[in-house]
Structures are given as C-alpha cells and as structure tokens.
Amino acid sequence: MEITYTVTGMTCDHCASAVRSEVGEVPGVTGVAVDLPSGAVTVTSETTPDEDAVREAVAEAGYELVGRS
C-alpha cells in the first residue's frame, strides 16, 4: 500500500533524509520516498499507517505534514 502526504519546510537532501529516517520508524512502514520540489512524501507500508504516527514522525524531523496528496 502506498500513501502520499504533503510535507512543508523541506529544502535539501538533509531534510529529506531526516524525514525518511523518522517516518521509516513508524510501525508497518516498509519504505519512504521524498520528492523535495513538490514536498511529496510517499509511504509504503504493509497496512494503512497510523496517520497521527506519521504526522508525529514528520514533526520529530522538524517539518509539518499538511495533508494527503
């Protein structure tokens, strides 16, 4: 299953790496892809990930999840 979220504030590869790392720790998540120009973060998971957990992981990385794409 893939779900794409919109995240604001990411400007560089370090930002993308931080988001990938934090979101990758959410239970059930098997992959995270970040597209910096659009702010899209695509989460691949075994089941539907807990959106609150994804939101908290993005916040822990220092950014804001503003919705689904």
ABEGO torsion letter per residue (X at the ends): XBBBBBBBGBABAAAAAAAAAAAAABBGBABBBBBAAAGBBBBBBABBBBAAAAAAAAAAAGBBBAEBX
